[in-house]
């Protein structure tokens, strides 16, 4: 059962697998808590000339009063976090492949 913080509030999540095609795709839907929104995550893996193209998408489905607002805020926060995480991964990967400087 994953745990996270939403606006500083600890939340326990339960999700179910809704798609599973090893090496190609997987999808999950939150089932607890079921209000005020349900989150649906999809992960796609596609071969490309550089290796593998990974796409992660999230959808938030309002299920109760206030759900539209929570869905919009959740999408904005996760979008910002995804961009920051992508930047961190880029820096780590670039550092891993940077040539080692020669001694003077």
C-alpha positions as CSV (number, residue, x, y, z in Angstrom):
1,X,0.0,0.0,0.0
2,X,1.8,3.1,-1.2
3,X,1.9,6.2,1.0
4,X,2.3,9.8,0.0
5,X,1.6,13.3,1.2
6,X,-1.0,15.5,-0.4
7,X,-0.7,19.1,0.6
8,X,1.3,17.8,3.6
9,X,-1.5,15.3,4.6
10,X,-0.4,11.7,4.8
11,X,-2.4,9.5,2.5
12,X,-2.5,5.7,2.1
13,X,-3.4,4.5,-1.4
14,X,-4.6,1.2,-2.8
15,X,-4.6,0.7,-6.6
16,X,-5.5,-2.1,-9.0
17,X,-3.8,-3.2,-12.2
18,X,-6.0,-2.4,-15.2
19,X,-3.5,-3.0,-18.0
20,X,-0.5,-5.4,-18.1
21,X,1.5,-6.2,-21.2
22,X,5.1,-7.0,-20.1
23,X,7.6,-4.8,-21.8
24,X,5.0,-2.7,-23.6
25,X,2.4,-1.2,-21.2
26,X,1.0,-1.2,-17.7
27,X,-1.8,0.7,-16.1
28,X,-3.1,1.3,-12.6
29,X,-6.3,2.8,-11.1
30,X,-6.6,4.0,-7.5
31,X,-9.4,2.4,-5.7
32,X,-8.9,3.6,-2.1
33,X,-9.5,6.4,-1.3
34,X,-12.2,6.6,-4.0
35,X,-13.2,10.2,-3.3
36,X,-12.9,13.0,-4.3
37,X,-10.9,11.7,-7.3
38,X,-9.6,8.5,-8.7
39,X,-6.2,8.5,-10.4
40,X,-5.4,6.4,-13.5
41,X,-1.7,6.0,-14.4
42,X,-0.5,4.5,-17.7
43,X,3.1,3.6,-18.5
44,X,4.1,2.8,-22.1
45,X,7.4,1.5,-23.3
46,X,8.2,1.8,-27.0
47,X,11.4,0.9,-28.9
48,X,13.2,3.7,-30.5
49,X,16.6,4.2,-32.2
50,X,18.1,5.5,-28.9
51,X,16.7,2.6,-26.8
52,X,13.3,2.8,-25.2
53,X,10.8,5.7,-25.2
54,X,9.0,5.7,-21.8
55,X,5.7,7.6,-21.5
56,X,3.9,8.1,-18.2
57,X,0.5,9.6,-18.2
58,X,-2.0,10.4,-15.4
59,X,-5.7,11.1,-15.5
60,X,-7.7,12.3,-12.5
61,X,-11.4,11.5,-12.5
62,X,-13.6,13.5,-10.2
63,X,-15.9,11.2,-8.1
64,X,-17.4,13.6,-5.5
65,X,-18.0,17.3,-4.7
66,X,-14.8,19.2,-5.0
67,X,-13.3,16.5,-7.2
68,X,-12.9,18.8,-10.2
69,X,-10.8,21.2,-8.1
70,X,-8.8,18.4,-6.5
71,X,-8.2,16.8,-10.0
72,X,-7.0,20.1,-11.4
73,X,-4.6,20.8,-8.5
74,X,-3.4,17.2,-8.5
75,X,-2.6,17.3,-12.3
76,X,-0.7,20.6,-11.9
77,X,1.3,19.4,-8.9
78,X,2.2,16.0,-10.5
79,X,3.0,17.7,-13.8
80,X,5.4,20.0,-12.0
81,X,6.9,17.1,-10.1
82,X,7.3,15.1,-13.3
83,X,9.2,17.9,-15.0
84,X,11.5,18.3,-12.0
85,X,12.1,14.5,-11.8
86,X,12.9,14.4,-15.5
87,X,15.4,17.2,-15.1
88,X,17.1,15.3,-12.2
89,X,17.2,12.1,-14.3
90,X,18.7,14.1,-17.2
91,X,21.5,15.5,-15.0
92,X,22.3,12.1,-13.5
93,X,22.5,10.5,-17.0
94,X,24.6,13.3,-18.4
95,X,27.0,13.1,-15.5
96,X,27.2,9.3,-16.0
97,X,28.3,9.6,-19.6
98,X,30.4,12.7,-19.4
99,X,34.0,12.1,-20.3
100,X,36.4,12.0,-17.3
101,X,38.7,15.0,-17.5
102,X,42.4,14.1,-18.2
103,X,44.9,15.0,-15.5
104,X,46.8,18.2,-16.3
